[in-house]
Amino acid sequence: MVKFDGIRMQELVEVQDPDKDGGITLVFQDNRYLHIRVKDGKLETTSVPE
């Protein structure tokens, strides 16, 4: 799971409410974001920065 190495062991600062696509956004220290949503029955994630 190399994709998530940047947020591993980082402090979770905030969980943002669901947005227009129904996903949630996890905000970690150092301004790292992980957006999670369900699409076609599967989890889809987007991380910034990747």
ModelCIF file with pLDDT and N, C-alpha, C, O atoms, coordinates in Angstrom:
data_MODEL
#
_entry.id   MODEL 
#
_entity.id                         1 
_entity.type                       polymer 
_entity.pdbx_number_of_molecules   1 
#
_entity_poly.entity_id                      1 
_entity_poly.type                           'polypeptide(L)' 
_entity_poly.nstd_linkage                   no 
_entity_poly.nstd_monomer                   no 
_entity_poly.pdbx_seq_one_letter_code       MVKFDGIRMQELVEVQDPDKDGGITLVFQDNRYLHIRVKDGKLETTSVPE 
_entity_poly.pdbx_seq_one_letter_code_can   MVKFDGIRMQELVEVQDPDKDGGITLVFQDNRYLHIRVKDGKLETTSVPE 
_entity_poly.pdbx_strand_id                 A 
#
loop_
_entity_poly_seq.entity_id 
_entity_poly_seq.num 
_entity_poly_seq.mon_id 
_entity_poly_seq.hetero 
1 1  MET n 
1 2  VAL n 
1 3  LYS n 
1 4  PHE n 
1 5  ASP n 
1 6  GLY n 
1 7  ILE n 
1 8  ARG n 
1 9  MET n 
1 10 GLN n 
1 11 GLU n 
1 12 LEU n 
1 13 VAL n 
1 14 GLU n 
1 15 VAL n 
1 16 GLN n 
1 17 ASP n 
1 18 PRO n 
1 19 ASP n 
1 20 LYS n 
1 21 ASP n 
1 22 GLY n 
1 23 GLY n 
1 24 ILE n 
1 25 THR n 
1 26 LEU n 
1 27 VAL n 
1 28 PHE n 
1 29 GLN n 
1 30 ASP n 
1 31 ASN n 
1 32 ARG n 
1 33 TYR n 
1 34 LEU n 
1 35 HIS n 
1 36 ILE n 
1 37 ARG n 
1 38 VAL n 
1 39 LYS n 
1 40 ASP n 
1 41 GLY n 
1 42 LYS n 
1 43 LEU n 
1 44 GLU n 
1 45 THR n 
1 46 THR n 
1 47 SER n 
1 48 VAL n 
1 49 PRO n 
1 50 GLU n 
#
_struct_asym.id          A 
_struct_asym.entity_id   1 
#
loop_
_ma_qa_metric.id 
_ma_qa_metric.mode 
_ma_qa_metric.name 
_ma_qa_metric.software_group_id 
_ma_qa_metric.type 
1 global pLDDT . pLDDT 
2 local  pLDDT . pLDDT 
#
_ma_qa_metric_global.metric_id      1 
_ma_qa_metric_global.metric_value   87.28 
_ma_qa_metric_global.model_id       1 
_ma_qa_metric_global.ordinal_id     1 
#
loop_
_ma_qa_metric_local.label_asym_id 
_ma_qa_metric_local.label_comp_id 
_ma_qa_metric_local.label_seq_id 
_ma_qa_metric_local.metric_id 
_ma_qa_metric_local.metric_value 
_ma_qa_metric_local.model_id 
_ma_qa_metric_local.ordinal_id 
A MET 1  2 63.00 1 1  
A VAL 2  2 75.00 1 2  
A LYS 3  2 73.00 1 3  
A PHE 4  2 76.00 1 4  
A ASP 5  2 77.00 1 5  
A GLY 6  2 77.00 1 6  
A ILE 7  2 80.00 1 7  
A ARG 8  2 82.00 1 8  
A MET 9  2 85.00 1 9  
A GLN 10 2 89.00 1 10 
A GLU 11 2 94.00 1 11 
A LEU 12 2 94.00 1 12 
A VAL 13 2 96.00 1 13 
A GLU 14 2 95.00 1 14 
A VAL 15 2 95.00 1 15 
A GLN 16 2 93.00 1 16 
A ASP 17 2 88.00 1 17 
A PRO 18 2 86.00 1 18 
A ASP 19 2 78.00 1 19 
A LYS 20 2 83.00 1 20 
A ASP 21 2 82.00 1 21 
A GLY 22 2 86.00 1 22 
A GLY 23 2 93.00 1 23 
A ILE 24 2 94.00 1 24 
A THR 25 2 94.00 1 25 
A LEU 26 2 93.00 1 26 
A VAL 27 2 94.00 1 27 
A PHE 28 2 94.00 1 28 
A GLN 29 2 91.00 1 29 
A ASP 30 2 87.00 1 30 
A ASN 31 2 87.00 1 31 
A ARG 32 2 90.00 1 32 
A TYR 33 2 91.00 1 33 
A LEU 34 2 91.00 1 34 
A HIS 35 2 93.00 1 35 
A ILE 36 2 93.00 1 36 
A ARG 37 2 94.00 1 37 
A VAL 38 2 91.00 1 38 
A LYS 39 2 91.00 1 39 
A ASP 40 2 93.00 1 40 
A GLY 41 2 93.00 1 41 
A LYS 42 2 94.00 1 42 
A LEU 43 2 93.00 1 43 
A GLU 44 2 93.00 1 44 
A THR 45 2 91.00 1 45 
A THR 46 2 89.00 1 46 
A SER 47 2 86.00 1 47 
A VAL 48 2 82.00 1 48 
A PRO 49 2 79.00 1 49 
A GLU 50 2 63.00 1 50 
#
loop_
_atom_site.group_PDB 
_atom_site.id 
_atom_site.type_symbol 
_atom_site.label_atom_id 
_atom_site.label_alt_id 
_atom_site.label_comp_id 
_atom_site.label_asym_id 
_atom_site.label_entity_id 
_atom_site.label_seq_id 
_atom_site.pdbx_PDB_ins_code 
_atom_site.Cartn_x 
_atom_site.Cartn_y 
_atom_site.Cartn_z 
_atom_site.occupancy 
_atom_site.B_iso_or_equiv 
_atom_site.pdbx_formal_charge 
_atom_site.auth_seq_id 
_atom_site.auth_comp_id 
_atom_site.auth_asym_id 
_atom_site.auth_atom_id 
_atom_site.pdbx_PDB_model_num 
ATOM 1   N N  . MET A 1 1  ? 0.823   -1.180 0.000  1.00 63.00 ? 1  MET A N  1 
ATOM 2   C CA . MET A 1 1  ? 0.000   0.000  0.000  1.00 63.00 ? 1  MET A CA 1 
ATOM 3   C C  . MET A 1 1  ? 0.875   1.253  0.000  1.00 63.00 ? 1  MET A C  1 
ATOM 4   O O  . MET A 1 1  ? 0.725   2.122  0.860  1.00 63.00 ? 1  MET A O  1 
ATOM 5   N N  . VAL A 1 2  ? 1.754   1.339  -0.932 1.00 75.00 ? 2  VAL A N  1 
ATOM 6   C CA . VAL A 1 2  ? 2.672   2.465  -1.045 1.00 75.00 ? 2  VAL A CA 1 
ATOM 7   C C  . VAL A 1 2  ? 1.918   3.781  -1.189 1.00 75.00 ? 2  VAL A C  1 
ATOM 8   O O  . VAL A 1 2  ? 2.416   4.825  -0.767 1.00 75.00 ? 2  VAL A O  1 
ATOM 9   N N  . LYS A 1 3  ? 0.741   3.747  -1.771 1.00 73.00 ? 3  LYS A N  1 
ATOM 10  C CA . LYS A 1 3  ? -0.044  4.960  -1.983 1.00 73.00 ? 3  LYS A CA 1 
ATOM 11  C C  . LYS A 1 3  ? -0.295  5.713  -0.676 1.00 73.00 ? 3  LYS A C  1 
ATOM 12  O O  . LYS A 1 3  ? -0.397  6.939  -0.685 1.00 73.00 ? 3  LYS A O  1 
ATOM 13  N N  . PHE A 1 4  ? -0.396  5.004  0.437  1.00 76.00 ? 4  PHE A N  1 
ATOM 14  C CA . PHE A 1 4  ? -0.737  5.612  1.715  1.00 76.00 ? 4  PHE A CA 1 
ATOM 15  C C  . PHE A 1 4  ? 0.462   5.844  2.632  1.00 76.00 ? 4  PHE A C  1 
ATOM 16  O O  . PHE A 1 4  ? 0.283   6.190  3.800  1.00 76.00 ? 4  PHE A O  1 
ATOM 17  N N  . ASP A 1 5  ? 1.668   5.660  2.129  1.00 77.00 ? 5  ASP A N  1 
ATOM 18  C CA . ASP A 1 5  ? 2.864   5.849  2.960  1.00 77.00 ? 5  ASP A CA 1 
ATOM 19  C C  . ASP A 1 5  ? 2.963   7.263  3.515  1.00 77.00 ? 5  ASP A C  1 
ATOM 20  O O  . ASP A 1 5  ? 3.462   7.445  4.625  1.00 77.00 ? 5  ASP A O  1 
ATOM 21  N N  . GLY A 1 6  ? 2.502   8.268  2.777  1.00 77.00 ? 6  GLY A N  1 
ATOM 22  C CA . GLY A 1 6  ? 2.598   9.651  3.218  1.00 77.00 ? 6  GLY A CA 1 
ATOM 23  C C  . GLY A 1 6  ? 1.752   9.977  4.430  1.00 77.00 ? 6  GLY A C  1 
ATOM 24  O O  . GLY A 1 6  ? 2.055   10.922 5.159  1.00 77.00 ? 6  GLY A O  1 
ATOM 25  N N  . ILE A 1 7  ? 0.687   9.208  4.661  1.00 80.00 ? 7  ILE A N  1 
ATOM 26  C CA . ILE A 1 7  ? -0.187  9.492  5.801  1.00 80.00 ? 7  ILE A CA 1 
ATOM 27  C C  . ILE A 1 7  ? -0.075  8.464  6.912  1.00 80.00 ? 7  ILE A C  1 
ATOM 28  O O  . ILE A 1 7  ? -0.670  8.626  7.978  1.00 80.00 ? 7  ILE A O  1 
ATOM 29  N N  . ARG A 1 8  ? 0.676   7.422  6.670  1.00 82.00 ? 8  ARG A N  1 
ATOM 30  C CA . ARG A 1 8  ? 0.829   6.397  7.697  1.00 82.00 ? 8  ARG A CA 1 
ATOM 31  C C  . ARG A 1 8  ? 1.473   7.001  8.932  1.00 82.00 ? 8  ARG A C  1 
ATOM 32  O O  . ARG A 1 8  ? 2.493   7.683  8.833  1.00 82.00 ? 8  ARG A O  1 
ATOM 33  N N  . MET A 1 9  ? 0.895   6.758  10.078 1.00 85.00 ? 9  MET A N  1 
ATOM 34  C CA . MET A 1 9  ? 1.360   7.230  11.372 1.00 85.00 ? 9  MET A CA 1 
ATOM 35  C C  . MET A 1 9  ? 1.246   8.755  11.532 1.00 85.00 ? 9  MET A C  1 
ATOM 36  O O  . MET A 1 9  ? 1.849   9.318  12.446 1.00 85.00 ? 9  MET A O  1 
ATOM 37  N N  . GLN A 1 10 ? 0.487   9.427  10.665 1.00 89.00 ? 10 GLN A N  1 
ATOM 38  C CA . GLN A 1 10 ? 0.254   10.859 10.798 1.00 89.00 ? 10 GLN A CA 1 
ATOM 39  C C  . GLN A 1 10 ? -0.959  11.084 11.689 1.00 89.00 ? 10 GLN A C  1 
ATOM 40  O O  . GLN A 1 10 ? -1.867  10.255 11.734 1.00 89.00 ? 10 GLN A O  1 
ATOM 41  N N  . GLU A 1 11 ? -0.971  12.193 12.389 1.00 94.00 ? 11 GLU A N  1 
ATOM 42  C CA . GLU A 1 11 ? -2.081  12.520 13.271 1.00 94.00 ? 11 GLU A CA 1 
ATOM 43  C C  . GLU A 1 11 ? -3.286  12.978 12.455 1.00 94.00 ? 11 GLU A C  1 
ATOM 44  O O  . GLU A 1 11 ? -3.165  13.834 11.578 1.00 94.00 ? 11 GLU A O  1 
ATOM 45  N N  . LEU A 1 12 ? -4.447  12.401 12.753 1.00 94.00 ? 12 LEU A N  1 
ATOM 46  C CA . LEU A 1 12 ? -5.696  12.809 12.109 1.00 94.00 ? 12 LEU A CA 1 
ATOM 47  C C  . LEU A 1 12 ? -6.180  14.075 12.798 1.00 94.00 ? 12 LEU A C  1 
ATOM 48  O O  . LEU A 1 12 ? -6.406  14.081 14.008 1.00 94.00 ? 12 LEU A O  1 
ATOM 49  N N  . VAL A 1 13 ? -6.341  15.154 12.025 1.00 96.00 ? 13 VAL A N  1 
ATOM 50  C CA . VAL A 1 13 ? -6.695  16.447 12.568 1.00 96.00 ? 13 VAL A CA 1 
ATOM 51  C C  . VAL A 1 13 ? -8.201  16.693 12.487 1.00 96.00 ? 13 VAL A C  1 
ATOM 52  O O  . VAL A 1 13 ? -8.784  17.265 13.408 1.00 96.00 ? 13 VAL A O  1 
ATOM 53  N N  . GLU A 1 14 ? -8.836  16.265 11.392 1.00 95.00 ? 14 GLU A N  1 
ATOM 54  C CA . GLU A 1 14 ? -10.245 16.587 11.181 1.00 95.00 ? 14 GLU A CA 1 
ATOM 55  C C  . GLU A 1 14 ? -10.875 15.577 10.226 1.00 95.00 ? 14 GLU A C  1 
ATOM 56  O O  . GLU A 1 14 ? -10.207 15.041 9.341  1.00 95.00 ? 14 GLU A O  1 
ATOM 57  N N  . VAL A 1 15 ? -12.163 15.326 10.416 1.00 95.00 ? 15 VAL A N  1 
ATOM 58  C CA . VAL A 1 15 ? -12.962 14.550 9.470  1.00 95.00 ? 15 VAL A CA 1 
ATOM 59  C C  . VAL A 1 15 ? -14.027 15.496 8.953  1.00 95.00 ? 15 VAL A C  1 
ATOM 60  O O  . VAL A 1 15 ? -14.863 15.973 9.720  1.00 95.00 ? 15 VAL A O  1 
ATOM 61  N N  . GLN A 1 16 ? -14.003 15.771 7.650  1.00 93.00 ? 16 GLN A N  1 
ATOM 62  C CA . GLN A 1 16 ? -14.958 16.704 7.066  1.00 93.00 ? 16 GLN A CA 1 
ATOM 63  C C  . GLN A 1 16 ? -16.216 15.967 6.652  1.00 93.00 ? 16 GLN A C  1 
ATOM 64  O O  . GLN A 1 16 ? -16.167 14.817 6.214  1.00 93.00 ? 16 GLN A O  1 
ATOM 65  N N  . ASP A 1 17 ? -17.349 16.650 6.798  1.00 88.00 ? 17 ASP A N  1 
ATOM 66  C CA . ASP A 1 17 ? -18.652 16.081 6.476  1.00 88.00 ? 17 ASP A CA 1 
ATOM 67  C C  . ASP A 1 17 ? -18.721 15.628 5.021  1.00 88.00 ? 17 ASP A C  1 
ATOM 68  O O  . ASP A 1 17 ? -17.956 16.088 4.174  1.00 88.00 ? 17 ASP A O  1 
ATOM 69  N N  . PRO A 1 18 ? -19.653 14.716 4.752  1.00 86.00 ? 18 PRO A N  1 
ATOM 70  C CA . PRO A 1 18 ? -19.830 14.262 3.368  1.00 86.00 ? 18 PRO A CA 1 
ATOM 71  C C  . PRO A 1 18 ? -20.070 15.433 2.423  1.00 86.00 ? 18 PRO A C  1 
ATOM 72  O O  . PRO A 1 18 ? -20.752 16.401 2.762  1.00 86.00 ? 18 PRO A O  1 
ATOM 73  N N  . ASP A 1 19 ? -19.490 15.320 1.228  1.00 78.00 ? 19 ASP A N  1 
ATOM 74  C CA . ASP A 1 19 ? -19.670 16.372 0.234  1.00 78.00 ? 19 ASP A CA 1 
ATOM 75  C C  . ASP A 1 19 ? -20.668 15.934 -0.825 1.00 78.00 ? 19 ASP A C  1 
ATOM 76  O O  . ASP A 1 19 ? -21.422 14.984 -0.611 1.00 78.00 ? 19 ASP A O  1 
ATOM 77  N N  . LYS A 1 20 ? -20.681 16.607 -1.950 1.00 83.00 ? 20 LYS A N  1 
ATOM 78  C CA . LYS A 1 20 ? -21.700 16.366 -2.977 1.00 83.00 ? 20 LYS A CA 1 
ATOM 79  C C  . LYS A 1 20 ? -21.704 14.944 -3.534 1.00 83.00 ? 20 LYS A C  1 
ATOM 80  O O  . LYS A 1 20 ? -22.743 14.466 -3.989 1.00 83.00 ? 20 LYS A O  1 
ATOM 81  N N  . ASP A 1 21 ? -20.549 14.256 -3.505 1.00 82.00 ? 21 ASP A N  1 
ATOM 82  C CA . ASP A 1 21 ? -20.512 12.885 -4.016 1.00 82.00 ? 21 ASP A CA 1 
ATOM 83  C C  . ASP A 1 21 ? -20.681 11.843 -2.914 1.00 82.00 ? 21 ASP A C  1 
ATOM 84  O O  . ASP A 1 21 ? -20.567 10.642 -3.159 1.00 82.00 ? 21 ASP A O  1 
ATOM 85  N N  . GLY A 1 22 ? -20.955 12.320 -1.689 1.00 86.00 ? 22 GLY A N  1 
ATOM 86  C CA . GLY A 1 22 ? -21.206 11.402 -0.584 1.00 86.00 ? 22 GLY A CA 1 
ATOM 87  C C  . GLY A 1 22 ? -19.971 10.902 0.121  1.00 86.00 ? 22 GLY A C  1 
ATOM 88  O O  . GLY A 1 22 ? -20.077 10.125 1.070  1.00 86.00 ? 22 GLY A O  1 
ATOM 89  N N  . GLY A 1 23 ? -18.797 11.328 -0.317 1.00 93.00 ? 23 GLY A N  1 
ATOM 90  C CA . GLY A 1 23 ? -17.565 10.885 0.313  1.00 93.00 ? 23 GLY A CA 1 
ATOM 91  C C  . GLY A 1 23 ? -17.215 11.743 1.514  1.00 93.00 ? 23 GLY A C  1 
ATOM 92  O O  . GLY A 1 23 ? -17.802 12.802 1.737  1.00 93.00 ? 23 GLY A O  1 
ATOM 93  N N  . ILE A 1 24 ? -16.254 11.268 2.278  1.00 94.00 ? 24 ILE A N  1 
ATOM 94  C CA . ILE A 1 24 ? -15.742 12.048 3.407  1.00 94.00 ? 24 ILE A CA 1 
ATOM 95  C C  . ILE A 1 24 ? -14.268 12.352 3.141  1.00 94.00 ? 24 ILE A C  1 
ATOM 96  O O  . ILE A 1 24 ? -13.601 11.669 2.364  1.00 94.00 ? 24 ILE A O  1 
ATOM 97  N N  . THR A 1 25 ? -13.790 13.384 3.801  1.00 94.00 ? 25 THR A N  1 
ATOM 98  C CA . THR A 1 25 ? -12.396 13.769 3.658  1.00 94.00 ? 25 THR A CA 1 
ATOM 99  C C  . THR A 1 25 ? -11.731 13.728 5.028  1.00 94.00 ? 25 THR A C  1 
ATOM 100 O O  . THR A 1 25 ? -12.208 14.340 5.984  1.00 94.00 ? 25 THR A O  1 
ATOM 101 N N  . LEU A 1 26 ? -10.622 12.998 5.107  1.00 93.00 ? 26 LEU A N  1 
ATOM 102 C CA . LEU A 1 26 ? -9.825  12.939 6.322  1.00 93.00 ? 26 LEU A CA 1 
ATOM 103 C C  . LEU A 1 26 ? -8.669  13.921 6.154  1.00 93.00 ? 26 LEU A C  1 
ATOM 104 O O  . LEU A 1 26 ? -7.966  13.889 5.144  1.00 93.00 ? 26 LEU A O  1 
ATOM 105 N N  . VAL A 1 27 ? -8.477  14.782 7.132  1.00 94.00 ? 27 VAL A N  1 
ATOM 106 C CA . VAL A 1 27 ? -7.409  15.785 7.082  1.00 94.00 ? 27 VAL A CA 1 
ATOM 107 C C  . VAL A 1 27 ? -6.353  15.389 8.115  1.00 94.00 ? 27 VAL A C  1 
ATOM 108 O O  . VAL A 1 27 ? -6.647  15.246 9.302  1.00 94.00 ? 27 VAL A O  1 
ATOM 109 N N  . PHE A 1 28 ? -5.130  15.217 7.641  1.00 94.00 ? 28 PHE A N  1 
ATOM 110 C CA . PHE A 1 28 ? -4.018  14.836 8.498  1.00 94.00 ? 28 PHE A CA 1 
ATOM 111 C C  . PHE A 1 28 ? -3.090  16.031 8.692  1.00 94.00 ? 28 PHE A C  1 
ATOM 112 O O  . PHE A 1 28 ? -3.190  17.031 7.982  1.00 94.00 ? 28 PHE A O  1 
ATOM 113 N N  . GLN A 1 29 ? -2.192  15.913 9.654  1.00 91.00 ? 29 GLN A N  1 
ATOM 114 C CA . GLN A 1 29 ? -1.226  16.986 9.871  1.00 91.00 ? 29 GLN A CA 1 
ATOM 115 C C  . GLN A 1 29 ? -0.419  17.199 8.598  1.00 91.00 ? 29 GLN A C  1 
ATOM 116 O O  . GLN A 1 29 ? -0.388  16.331 7.726  1.00 91.00 ? 29 GLN A O  1 
ATOM 117 N N  . ASP A 1 30 ? 0.226   18.338 8.491  1.00 87.00 ? 30 ASP A N  1 
ATOM 118 C CA . ASP A 1 30 ? 1.016   18.726 7.314  1.00 87.00 ? 30 ASP A CA 1 
ATOM 119 C C  . ASP A 1 30 ? 0.159   18.892 6.062  1.00 87.00 ? 30 ASP A C  1 
ATOM 120 O O  . ASP A 1 30 ? 0.650   18.735 4.945  1.00 87.00 ? 30 ASP A O  1 
ATOM 121 N N  . ASN A 1 31 ? -1.137  19.211 6.252  1.00 87.00 ? 31 ASN A N  1 
ATOM 122 C CA . ASN A 1 31 ? -2.062  19.476 5.142  1.00 87.00 ? 31 ASN A CA 1 
ATOM 123 C C  . ASN A 1 31 ? -2.147  18.336 4.134  1.00 87.00 ? 31 ASN A C  1 
ATOM 124 O O  . ASN A 1 31 ? -2.139  18.567 2.924  1.00 87.00 ? 31 ASN A O  1 
ATOM 125 N N  . ARG A 1 32 ? -2.226  17.134 4.626  1.00 90.00 ? 32 ARG A N  1 
ATOM 126 C CA . ARG A 1 32 ? -2.433  15.971 3.768  1.00 90.00 ? 32 ARG A CA 1 
ATOM 127 C C  . ARG A 1 32 ? -3.900  15.565 3.885  1.00 90.00 ? 32 ARG A C  1 
ATOM 128 O O  . ARG A 1 32 ? -4.464  15.531 4.978  1.00 90.00 ? 32 ARG A O  1 
ATOM 129 N N  . TYR A 1 33 ? -4.499  15.261 2.748  1.00 91.00 ? 33 TYR A N  1 
ATOM 130 C CA . TYR A 1 33 ? -5.923  14.938 2.698  1.00 91.00 ? 33 TYR A CA 1 
ATOM 131 C C  . TYR A 1 33 ? -6.128  13.563 2.087  1.00 91.00 ? 33 TYR A C  1 
ATOM 132 O O  . TYR A 1 33 ? -5.381  13.150 1.200  1.00 91.00 ? 33 TYR A O  1 
ATOM 133 N N  . LEU A 1 34 ? -7.138  12.863 2.566  1.00 91.00 ? 34 LEU A N  1 
ATOM 134 C CA . LEU A 1 34 ? -7.540  11.595 1.981  1.00 91.00 ? 34 LEU A CA 1 
ATOM 135 C C  . LEU A 1 34 ? -9.048  11.630 1.817  1.00 91.00 ? 34 LEU A C  1 
ATOM 136 O O  . LEU A 1 34 ? -9.792  11.652 2.797  1.00 91.00 ? 34 LEU A O  1 
ATOM 137 N N  . HIS A 1 35 ? -9.493  11.636 0.557  1.00 93.00 ? 35 HIS A N  1 
ATOM 138 C CA . HIS A 1 35 ? -10.918 11.655 0.256  1.00 93.00 ? 35 HIS A CA 1 
ATOM 139 C C  . HIS A 1 35 ? -11.349 10.219 -0.036 1.00 93.00 ? 35 HIS A C  1 
ATOM 140 O O  . HIS A 1 35 ? -10.736 9.532  -0.853 1.00 93.00 ? 35 HIS A O  1 
ATOM 141 N N  . ILE A 1 36 ? -12.405 9.775  0.635  1.00 93.00 ? 36 ILE A N  1 
ATOM 142 C CA . ILE A 1 36 ? -12.890 8.398  0.494  1.00 93.00 ? 36 ILE A CA 1 
ATOM 143 C C  . ILE A 1 36 ? -14.354 8.438  0.097  1.00 93.00 ? 36 ILE A C  1 
ATOM 144 O O  . ILE A 1 36 ? -15.148 9.160  0.701  1.00 93.00 ? 36 ILE A O  1 
ATOM 145 N N  . ARG A 1 37 ? -14.714 7.661  -0.917 1.00 94.00 ? 37 ARG A N  1 
ATOM 146 C CA . ARG A 1 37 ? -16.119 7.544  -1.309 1.00 94.00 ? 37 ARG A CA 1 
ATOM 147 C C  . ARG A 1 37 ? -16.369 6.144  -1.863 1.00 94.00 ? 37 ARG A C  1 
ATOM 148 O O  . ARG A 1 37 ? -15.436 5.416  -2.203 1.00 94.00 ? 37 ARG A O  1 
ATOM 149 N N  . VAL A 1 38 ? -17.632 5.792  -1.944 1.00 91.00 ? 38 VAL A N  1 
ATOM 150 C CA . VAL A 1 38 ? -18.029 4.502  -2.508 1.00 91.00 ? 38 VAL A CA 1 
ATOM 151 C C  . VAL A 1 38 ? -18.516 4.749  -3.931 1.00 91.00 ? 38 VAL A C  1 
ATOM 152 O O  . VAL A 1 38 ? -19.405 5.571  -4.155 1.00 91.00 ? 38 VAL A O  1 
ATOM 153 N N  . LYS A 1 39 ? -17.930 4.036  -4.890 1.00 91.00 ? 39 LYS A N  1 
ATOM 154 C CA . LYS A 1 39 ? -18.313 4.157  -6.293 1.00 91.00 ? 39 LYS A CA 1 
ATOM 155 C C  . LYS A 1 39 ? -18.489 2.759  -6.860 1.00 91.00 ? 39 LYS A C  1 
ATOM 156 O O  . LYS A 1 39 ? -17.564 1.947  -6.842 1.00 91.00 ? 39 LYS A O  1 
ATOM 157 N N  . ASP A 1 40 ? -19.674 2.490  -7.357 1.00 93.00 ? 40 ASP A N  1 
ATOM 158 C CA . ASP A 1 40 ? -20.001 1.171  -7.915 1.00 93.00 ? 40 ASP A CA 1 
ATOM 159 C C  . ASP A 1 40 ? -19.742 0.045  -6.925 1.00 93.00 ? 40 ASP A C  1 
ATOM 160 O O  . ASP A 1 40 ? -19.296 -1.037 -7.308 1.00 93.00 ? 40 ASP A O  1 
ATOM 161 N N  . GLY A 1 41 ? -20.024 0.305  -5.644 1.00 93.00 ? 41 GLY A N  1 
ATOM 162 C CA . GLY A 1 41 ? -19.885 -0.716 -4.613 1.00 93.00 ? 41 GLY A CA 1 
ATOM 163 C C  . GLY A 1 41 ? -18.466 -0.942 -4.121 1.00 93.00 ? 41 GLY A C  1 
ATOM 164 O O  . GLY A 1 41 ? -18.229 -1.862 -3.339 1.00 93.00 ? 41 GLY A O  1 
ATOM 165 N N  . LYS A 1 42 ? -17.510 -0.120 -4.562 1.00 94.00 ? 42 LYS A N  1 
ATOM 166 C CA . LYS A 1 42 ? -16.121 -0.270 -4.139 1.00 94.00 ? 42 LYS A CA 1 
ATOM 167 C C  . LYS A 1 42 ? -15.622 1.047  -3.562 1.00 94.00 ? 42 LYS A C  1 
ATOM 168 O O  . LYS A 1 42 ? -16.080 2.120  -3.954 1.00 94.00 ? 42 LYS A O  1 
ATOM 169 N N  . LEU A 1 43 ? -14.676 0.954  -2.624 1.00 93.00 ? 43 LEU A N  1 
ATOM 170 C CA . LEU A 1 43 ? -14.073 2.159  -2.058 1.00 93.00 ? 43 LEU A CA 1 
ATOM 171 C C  . LEU A 1 43 ? -13.127 2.781  -3.074 1.00 93.00 ? 43 LEU A C  1 
ATOM 172 O O  . LEU A 1 43 ? -12.324 2.094  -3.706 1.00 93.00 ? 43 LEU A O  1 
ATOM 173 N N  . GLU A 1 44 ? -13.240 4.093  -3.215 1.00 93.00 ? 44 GLU A N  1 
ATOM 174 C CA . GLU A 1 44 ? -12.347 4.843  -4.097 1.00 93.00 ? 44 GLU A CA 1 
ATOM 175 C C  . GLU A 1 44 ? -11.682 5.923  -3.256 1.00 93.00 ? 44 GLU A C  1 
ATOM 176 O O  . GLU A 1 44 ? -12.364 6.636  -2.521 1.00 93.00 ? 44 GLU A O  1 
ATOM 177 N N  . THR A 1 45 ? -10.377 6.054  -3.349 1.00 91.00 ? 45 THR A N  1 
ATOM 178 C CA . THR A 1 45 ? -9.650  7.027  -2.545 1.00 91.00 ? 45 THR A CA 1 
ATOM 179 C C  . THR A 1 45 ? -8.851  7.968  -3.429 1.00 91.00 ? 45 THR A C  1 
ATOM 180 O O  . THR A 1 45 ? -8.370  7.595  -4.499 1.00 91.00 ? 45 THR A O  1 
ATOM 181 N N  . THR A 1 46 ? -8.723  9.189  -2.956 1.00 89.00 ? 46 THR A N  1 
ATOM 182 C CA . THR A 1 46 ? -7.875  10.190 -3.585 1.00 89.00 ? 46 THR A CA 1 
ATOM 183 C C  . THR A 1 46 ? -7.090  10.848 -2.477 1.00 89.00 ? 46 THR A C  1 
ATOM 184 O O  . THR A 1 46 ? -7.663  11.303 -1.487 1.00 89.00 ? 46 THR A O  1 
ATOM 185 N N  . SER A 1 47 ? -5.770  10.902 -2.637 1.00 86.00 ? 47 SER A N  1 
ATOM 186 C CA . SER A 1 47 ? -4.952  11.536 -1.604 1.00 86.00 ? 47 SER A CA 1 
ATOM 187 C C  . SER A 1 47 ? -4.230  12.743 -2.183 1.00 86.00 ? 47 SER A C  1 
ATOM 188 O O  . SER A 1 47 ? -3.808  12.737 -3.340 1.00 86.00 ? 47 SER A O  1 
ATOM 189 N N  . VAL A 1 48 ? -4.095  13.785 -1.355 1.00 82.00 ? 48 VAL A N  1 
ATOM 190 C CA . VAL A 1 48 ? -3.399  15.009 -1.765 1.00 82.00 ? 48 VAL A CA 1 
ATOM 191 C C  . VAL A 1 48 ? -2.429  15.364 -0.654 1.00 82.00 ? 48 VAL A C  1 
ATOM 192 O O  . VAL A 1 48 ? -2.886  15.475 0.483  1.00 82.00 ? 48 VAL A O  1 
ATOM 193 N N  . PRO A 1 49 ? -1.168  15.547 -0.865 1.00 79.00 ? 49 PRO A N  1 
ATOM 194 C CA . PRO A 1 49 ? -0.475  15.166 -2.103 1.00 79.00 ? 49 PRO A CA 1 
ATOM 195 C C  . PRO A 1 49 ? -0.312  13.661 -2.173 1.00 79.00 ? 49 PRO A C  1 
ATOM 196 O O  . PRO A 1 49 ? -0.347  12.979 -1.149 1.00 79.00 ? 49 PRO A O  1 
ATOM 197 N N  . GLU A 1 50 ? -0.135  13.148 -3.366 1.00 63.00 ? 50 GLU A N  1 
ATOM 198 C CA . GLU A 1 50 ? -0.022  11.701 -3.552 1.00 63.00 ? 50 GLU A CA 1 
ATOM 199 C C  . GLU A 1 50 ? 1.354   11.215 -3.222 1.00 63.00 ? 50 GLU A C  1 
ATOM 200 O O  . GLU A 1 50 ? 1.628   10.019 -3.323 1.00 63.00 ? 50 GLU A O  1 
#
